[in-house]
Amino acid sequence: MDMTKYSGASFIKVADVEDGPIAMQIAVVREGKFGKPELIGETGDVFSVNATNNKTLVRAYGKNSDSWIGREIELHLGEIEYQGEKHPAALIRPISPPLKSKPKAPTSKADFDDNISF
């Protein structure tokens, strides 16, 4: 029987990454307290996502959180600015490759190239 469900949620905090980074595979993204998303890792650990980390995830994996599922990230010690002061924070570093952006559709006649090279 999997006993982790009886352990309660373990939230990852700054102190958890002070001795080195933590790897996490995202299993679930849910709405957390205070309107912040929470990432739940394969191990059941929970990480509350601030605006800085959300921007990092959106840049790497897109704005739809469904595309974050299964992605590997690393949580490491960094700093964020809050109310004009720097504070230690656990920051996200994407490990899985970022999503490839869709090729841009031609928008003008100049974007089409009718030359065929042999």
Buried (B, 14 or more C-beta within 10 A) or exposed (E): EEEEEEEEEEEBEBEBBEEEBBEBBBBBBEEBEEEEBBBBBEEBBBBBBBEBBBEBBBEBBBEEBEBBEEBBBBBBBBEBEEEEEEEEBBBBBBBBEEBEEEEEEEEEEEEEEEEEEE
